Amino acid sequence: MTAIDILRWPGFNQAFLVALIGSTLLTLAVIPYGKRRPADKKASWGEAMIASTYAFGVMFLAFGVTPNQFIDHADQDLGWDRTNIVHGPFGILRPDSEGGWNPITLQYEAVRDIVVVVIHVYFFALLLFVWAWWQKRGQTTAKELETSTYGRPLVKKG
């Protein structure tokens, strides 16, 4: 019986996964902090400096380290370079230069770059979500009153 060492598996890269999960968790860690902090409280100079350093660090990890770790993983561990051509399952994407039907020659380097773009879009959307959530925290929506057939609000007298 052979044991599978998951740390040696070519699809597993600790540096990439730690950067991806860590930057996602660090981005989402703002939400519990924002729930505790009063929305109308002004930030002091020191709090603003700490928050800006935190935001810079998270964005550096998300947009700098994580994509770089995936590029390193794809180049070194997976061998996704310009010389390897995508044939797809059962050769359905084999280019016509190699006897297939597909007029496009797709290299694994292009697939790697597409995955890097998807990583950037994921973190950009996550940051937009967190920024919008932070700006909207503490806002309450006014509950609409029932209206009569004439369009006036119905108010119960108590």
N, C-alpha and C positions, 0 to 999 in steps of 0.2 A: 504494500500500500504506500503510495507516495503522498507526502504531505504538501499542501499548497501553502507557500509562504506569501501572504498577501502583501507584504512589504517589498517583495521582489517582482510582483506582477507588473507588466509594462503599462497597464492602464492606471496604475495607482502612483500618484506623486504627492508625497506628504507636503512639500513646500507649497504647491499649488492649492491643495485642499485646505491647508491651514490658512493661507492668505484669503481664499474665497470665503470660507466659513467665518473667519475672524473679522474680515471687513464687513460682512453682512451683519454679524452680531453687534459689532461696534456701531454700525449705523443705526440699528434698531434699538440700541441701548439708550438713545435719546428719548424714546417714548416714555419709559417708566420715569425718567428724570423730569420730563415735561409734565407728567401727571401730578407730581409732587410739588412742583414749583408754581406759585401763583402767577397767573397770566399777566396781571397788571403790575407785577414787581419789576422795577427797572434794574438792569444789570450794572454792577459797579465796574470800574476800569479793570480791576484784577479778574473778575468773572468773565468779562468780555475777552481778555487776553487768553485765559485758559480755554474758553470755548472756541476761540479762533485757532488756537494751537491744536486742539482736539479735532476740529473739523479738517484742518490741513493734514493732520496725520492720517485720518480715516480716508480722505480723498487720495492721498499719496499711496496708501495701501491698496485702495480699490482700483485706481486708474493707472498706477505705476507698477506696483509689485505683482499684483495678481495676473494681469495680462503677460508680463514678462516671464513669470513662472510657467504659464501655460505655453508660451513660445519655446522656452527652454525644454519643457517636457516633450512637446511635439517634435522638436528637432533632435533631441538626444535620445529619449527613451522610445518614442514611437517611430522615429525615422521619417517623419513627414517633411520631405524636401522636394525640390523641383524635379528630381529624377524619377520619383514615384508617381505613377499616373493612376487616377481613380478609375477602376473598372466596374465598381458596384457589385451588388450580389448577382451571382450567376452571369457576370459579364454584360449586364444590360446597359452599362454606360461606357462600354469599350469604344474608344474613338475610331473613326474610319481610317486613320493612318495605321491602325493596328488590326484592321480587318473587321471592325465593328460597324455599327450604323450611325453612331453619334458624331456630328460634325464638330463638336467642341472637345478639345483635349483639356481635361481638368486635372491639375496636379494637386497633390496633397498639401502643398504649400498654400494654395488658394483656400482650401478648406480650413487650414489652420488660421489664416487671416480672417476668414468669415467668423470662426468661433471667437476670435479676439474682439471683433466688432460686436458680437452678441454679448460678450462679457461687459464691454463698455456701455452698451444700451441698457443692460440689466442694472448696472450701478447708477447710471444716470436717472433711470426711472425710479429706482429706490430712493435716491437722494431727493428727487422732486416730490415724491410721496411724503417723505419725512419733513421736508421744508414746508409743504402745504399743511401738513398736520400741525406743525409747530405754530404756524401763523393763525390757524383756526382754533387752537385750543382755548378754552375758556369762553368761547362764543356760544350763546344759547339761541336756539331758534324760537321765534314767537309762535305760540300755538294759535292756529286760526280758529276763530269763533264760528259757530254755525250761523248761516245766514237764512233770512226768511225768504219767501217767494219774491219779495220786493228788493232783495239784495242788501238789506240792512242786517247788521249782526244781532243775533239773539243773545240777550243778557238776562240771566236769571236774577231776580231781586231776592235778597235773602234776609 
